[in-house]
């Protein structure tokens, strides 16, 4: 059994664990339950997606500039995220979903290669695994990661007396700043960074997009998986320090990784980096 070099893993979900973003899956599942208005609902959703993407790219163009700090850049998205979620709620895109239905949808979510094996092996080795996500359905994530994690921290749908979602959302994690706050709540930093690896907690965070950057840079080990275009642009524009992990790269206990973005192409590469034969 491998021996992992971390005590705790906190991971994003959409496009970090899942192969694709699952937000549209939520809306399409809700539309399937409302056959009489399905076409109208999905057309309105496509309009919503285009509305969001147009404004998202405007924010990127206005703020993706070296004269701003990475914190200012990420903070610029807060209003857009808040307004877009309120539009989703007002349009009732998520009405009519059930907990059991969402768990079933989650079980069918396609996950990235190797993630099931790696998370299972980590938990078997005593690593605490938590998911920290801005997804709108904690229940969907629970269905997708059953047996693979100890805790899910996410947003959650509201339900009526009949057990059907009302379209409203309990909001807990929306922005990059929310993720950082929740991450710090869930980690216990030793008072002295030199204590890490000598009785201190070593926590790794992995995500795939710019909303993960504040946590990636804050964690003892921060990992970016995949090739998200905006994430790579952000790294280049703000000259953020990176280290590309290769198949043969191994964790070095004498090196301090905090503040460096570790780049990986797959969960298998991350597994090789963290594990050593006993």
C-alpha positions in Angstrom: 0.0 0.0 0.0 1.4 3.4 -0.9 2.5 5.9 1.8 1.3 9.4 0.9 3.2 12.5 1.8 0.0 14.5 2.9 -2.4 14.3 5.8 -5.3 15.9 4.0 -6.5 16.4 0.5 -9.1 19.1 -0.4 -10.3 19.0 -4.0 -12.5 20.9 -6.3 -15.2 18.8 -8.1 -16.2 20.1 -11.6 -13.5 19.4 -14.2 -11.1 18.4 -11.4 -12.8 15.1 -10.4 -15.5 15.2 -13.1 -14.4 15.0 -16.7 -16.8 17.9 -17.6 -18.6 20.7 -15.8 -21.9 19.3 -14.3 -23.9 22.5 -14.0 -25.6 22.0 -17.3 -26.4 18.4 -16.3 -28.5 19.8 -13.4 -30.5 22.1 -15.7 -31.1 19.4 -18.3 -32.2 16.9 -15.6 -34.7 19.5 -14.3 -35.9 20.1 -17.8 -36.5 16.4 -18.4 -38.8 16.4 -15.4 -40.8 19.3 -16.9 -41.6 17.9 -20.4 -44.3 20.4 -21.2 -41.9 23.3 -21.0 -38.6 21.5 -21.7 -37.8 23.2 -25.0 -38.6 26.7 -23.7 -36.5 26.0 -20.5 -33.5 24.8 -22.4 -33.6 27.7 -24.9 -33.7 30.1 -21.9 -30.7 28.3 -20.4 -28.7 28.7 -23.6 -29.4 32.4 -23.5 -28.3 32.4 -19.9 -25.0 30.6 -20.7 -24.2 33.1 -23.5 -25.1 36.0 -21.2 -22.7 34.7 -18.6 -19.8 33.9 -21.0 -20.0 37.3 -22.6 -19.7 39.1 -19.3 -17.1 36.6 -18.0 -14.8 37.4 -20.9 -15.4 41.1 -20.5 -14.2 40.8 -16.9 -11.1 38.9 -18.1 -10.3 41.5 -20.7 -10.7 44.4 -18.3 -8.8 42.8 -15.4 -6.3 40.3 -16.8 -3.5 42.9 -16.6 -0.2 42.7 -14.7 -0.8 46.1 -13.0 -3.6 44.4 -11.0 -2.9 41.9 -8.3 -4.2 38.3 -8.6 -6.5 39.0 -5.6 -8.0 42.1 -7.4 -8.4 40.1 -10.6 -10.3 37.3 -8.9 -12.4 39.7 -6.8 -13.6 41.3 -10.0 -15.7 38.2 -10.7 -17.7 38.3 -7.5 -20.5 40.5 -8.8 -20.9 38.5 -12.0 -21.2 35.2 -10.0 -23.7 36.7 -7.6 -25.9 38.2 -10.3 -25.8 35.1 -12.5 -26.9 32.8 -9.6 -29.8 35.1 -8.8 -30.8 34.9 -12.5 -30.7 31.1 -12.3 -32.9 31.2 -9.2 -35.4 33.7 -10.6 -35.8 31.7 -13.9 -36.5 28.5 -11.9 -34.0 26.5 -13.9 -33.5 24.0 -11.0 -37.1 23.4 -10.0 -38.4 19.9 -9.6 -35.3 17.9 -8.8 -35.2 15.3 -6.1 -32.4 14.1 -3.8 -32.6 10.5 -5.0 -32.7 11.7 -8.6 -29.7 13.9 -8.1 -27.7 11.1 -6.5 -28.5 8.8 -9.4 -27.3 11.6 -11.8 -24.2 11.9 -9.8 -23.4 8.2 -10.0 -23.4 8.5 -13.8 -21.0 11.5 -13.9 -17.9 10.6 -15.9 -14.8 11.2 -13.8 -11.2 11.8 -14.8 -9.0 8.8 -15.4 -7.5 7.5 -12.2 -9.4 9.6 -9.7 -11.4 6.8 -8.2 -8.3 4.7 -7.6 -6.2 7.6 -6.2 -8.9 8.8 -3.8 -9.7 5.3 -2.6 -6.0 4.6 -2.0 -5.5 7.9 -0.1 -8.4 7.2 2.2 -7.2 3.7 2.8 -3.8 5.1 3.8 -5.4 7.5 6.3 -5.5 10.7 4.2 -8.6 12.8 4.9 -10.4 13.7 1.7 -12.8 16.6 1.4 -14.5 18.2 -1.6 -14.8 22.0 -1.8 -16.9 23.1 -4.7 -19.0 26.0 -6.0 -21.4 23.5 -7.6 -25.1 24.1 -6.9 -25.9 20.6 -5.7 -24.1 19.0 -2.8 -26.3 15.9 -3.4 -25.1 15.4 -7.0 -21.5 15.5 -5.8 -22.3 13.0 -3.0 -23.7 10.7 -5.6 -20.6 11.0 -7.8 -18.1 10.6 -5.0 -19.8 8.0 -2.7 -17.0 6.2 -0.8 -14.3 8.5 -2.2 -14.4 11.3 0.3 -15.1 12.2 4.0 -17.0 15.4 3.5 -18.5 17.6 0.8 -18.6 21.4 1.2 -20.7 23.0 -1.5 -24.0 24.8 -2.2 -27.2 22.9 -1.9 -30.7 23.1 -3.4 -33.8 23.9 -1.3 -36.7 21.4 -1.2 -40.4 21.7 -0.6 -42.5 19.4 1.6 -42.9 16.9 -1.2 -39.1 16.6 -1.6 -38.8 18.5 -4.9 -36.4 21.4 -5.4 -37.9 24.8 -5.3 -35.2 26.4 -7.6 -33.7 28.3 -4.7 -30.1 27.5 -3.5 -28.4 27.6 -0.1 -25.3 29.6 -1.1 -22.1 28.7 0.8 -19.3 28.8 -1.9 -19.6 31.2 -4.8 -16.4 33.1 -5.3 -12.6 32.4 -5.1 -12.7 34.3 -1.8 -15.4 32.0 -0.5 -13.3 29.0 -1.4 -10.3 30.4 0.5 -12.4 31.2 3.6 -13.8 27.6 3.6 -10.4 26.1 3.0 -8.9 27.9 5.9 -11.8 26.9 8.1 -11.1 23.2 7.2 -7.3 23.3 7.7 -5.2 23.7 10.8 -2.0 25.4 10.0 1.0 24.8 12.3 2.3 28.1 13.8 5.6 27.5 12.2 5.9 26.4 8.5 9.0 24.5 9.4 6.9 22.2 11.5 5.2 20.8 8.4 6.3 17.2 8.0 7.4 17.0 11.6 4.1 16.5 13.4 2.3 19.3 11.5 -0.6 18.9 9.1 0.3 18.9 5.4 -2.7 19.8 3.2 -2.9 19.5 -0.6 -5.5 21.4 -2.6 -6.2 20.5 -6.3 -8.4 22.5 -8.7 -8.7 23.3 -12.4 -9.6 27.0 -12.8 -9.0 30.5 -11.7 -11.5 30.3 -8.9 -9.1 27.8 -7.3 -6.0 30.0 -7.4 -6.3 31.7 -4.0 -6.5 28.3 -2.3 -3.8 26.7 -4.5 -1.4 29.4 -3.5 -2.4 29.2 0.2 -2.2 25.4 0.6 0.9 23.5 1.7 0.8 22.0 -1.7 -1.3 23.6 -4.4 -2.1 21.7 -7.7 -3.7 22.9 -10.9 -4.9 20.0 -13.1 -5.5 20.2 -16.8 -5.1 23.0 -19.4 -7.8 25.6 -18.6 -7.1 28.4 -21.0 -8.0 31.3 -18.7 -6.0 29.6 -15.8 -2.9 29.3 -18.0 -3.3 32.9 -19.2 -3.6 34.1 -15.6 -0.4 32.3 -14.6 1.4 33.9 -17.5 0.1 37.4 -17.0 0.7 37.5 -13.3 4.0 35.5 -13.5 2.8 33.1 -10.9 5.5 30.5 -9.9 4.8 27.0 -11.3 6.4 23.6 -11.3 5.4 21.1 -13.9 5.1 17.6 -12.4 6.3 14.8 -14.7 5.7 11.0 -14.3 9.1 10.7 -12.6 8.7 13.8 -10.3 8.7 12.8 -6.6 7.8 14.8 -3.5 10.8 16.2 -1.7 10.2 16.7 2.0 13.0 19.2 2.3 11.4 21.5 -0.3 8.8 24.1 0.5 6.1 24.1 -2.1 3.6 26.6 -0.7 3.1 29.6 -3.1 4.1 27.5 -6.2 1.4 26.2 -8.5 2.1 22.5 -9.2 0.9 21.6 -12.7 -0.3 18.1 -13.4 -1.9 16.5 -16.5 -3.6 13.7 -14.6 -4.4 12.2 -11.2 -2.0 9.4 -12.0 0.9 11.9 -12.2 -0.2 13.4 -8.9 -0.4 10.0 -7.3 3.2 9.2 -8.5 4.4 12.5 -7.0 2.9 11.9 -3.6 3.3 8.2 -3.0 6.4 6.2 -2.0 6.8 2.5 -1.6 6.8 1.4 2.1 
